Amino acid sequence: MKNKLFLAIATVAVAALMASCAKVPQEALDAAKAALDTAKTAQTDVYFPAEFAALNDSLTVMLQNIETQKSKSAKDFKAIKVAAEGISLKAAELSGNVEAKKAEVKAEAETLMTGAKTLLDEAKALLLKAPKGKEGKAVVEEMTNELTVLETSLTDAQTLFDGGTNYMEVVDKVKAATEGINGIIAELKAAMDKAGIKY
């Protein structure tokens, strides 16, 4: 009798455990989705793009796994629940790190802009000294136009910087402009060396 009672309790316990394992962890999933939405609002996708994308991908895979589990006779959502809770924690952690990263990128953007403006002034000064022969005139004109485009790009970057919404974009814009200005400076110096002009 005692054994039968124990067996009955054990069966009920196993059935309850299986039922809890077989239930989609909707609360954990909703919490993970909400945590990712909050993280996006905090610009985690801007300042930690790879990590944010990885969390989003994890959630997508998890939702696919749920469908796979639903089709099985013995359903087990324990791993999915743990993974969903992990996403929530990681998303919250990334959100908490955004401000520090933002400040770091802002400082980098400032340094890059200062450097780019110095290079722009150097390029303009070199243009004034550049050889203006028959061929040189057309080349100088072309470089002047290129510099104007790059200067506009730097002005746009400054506007973005002042807006303070996306310093990563500022860094990308300034890096591209710097590369362009450096290219022009190198060309000008090569032409001046060829013509024997000091710079």
ABEGO torsion letter per residue (X at the ends): XAAAAAAAAAAAAAAAAAAAAABBBAAAAAAAAAAAAAAAAAGAAAABAAAAAAAAAAAAAAAAAAAAAAABABBBAAAAAAAAAAAAAAAAAAAAAAAAAAAAAAAAAAAAAAAAAAAAAAAAAAAAABBABAAAAAAAAAAAAAAAAAAAAAAAAAAAAAAGABAAAAAAAAAAAAAAAAAAAAAAAAAAAAAGBBX
